[in-house]
């Protein structure tokens, strides 16, 4: 009804929400952002923090801030790097691909070979990342290159 509280609305329905959450306390809460304050908030109250498209130096600093805040509150908080990646077969392709993206007005993203991406993921893990989420902005067939490089690394 109307009642002067912002217009039409649905009244609260008494009873339990069904189905119940699949884990006690509800779904995991992830927080993302680049500021130091967001990293502190995530460490204090979230299940995970995500640093979108950060450089390694930025990620390392923010992940440490999250871990410090989580430890100060006696809890754990996963840290995640996510971003757009452009995978090339040969490093010699990078300047042309980067120039093409700039001409199209596309933002800078991580670029490199599948092996360099594996190395980047290992460096992220060393910096505290528990997850790496990739949005591939490459030509067809590059996902297979990434998978092959990752599987080769896992076999070592």
Secondary structure, DSSP 8 states (H G I E B T S, - for coil): --SSSSS-------S--SS--SSTTSS--EEE-SSHHHHHHHHHH-SEEEEET--HHHHHHHHHHHHHHHHHTT---EEEEEEEEEE-SSGGGHHHHHHHHHHTT----EEE-HHHHHHHHHHHHHTT-SEEEEEE-S-TTHHHHHHHHHHHHHH-
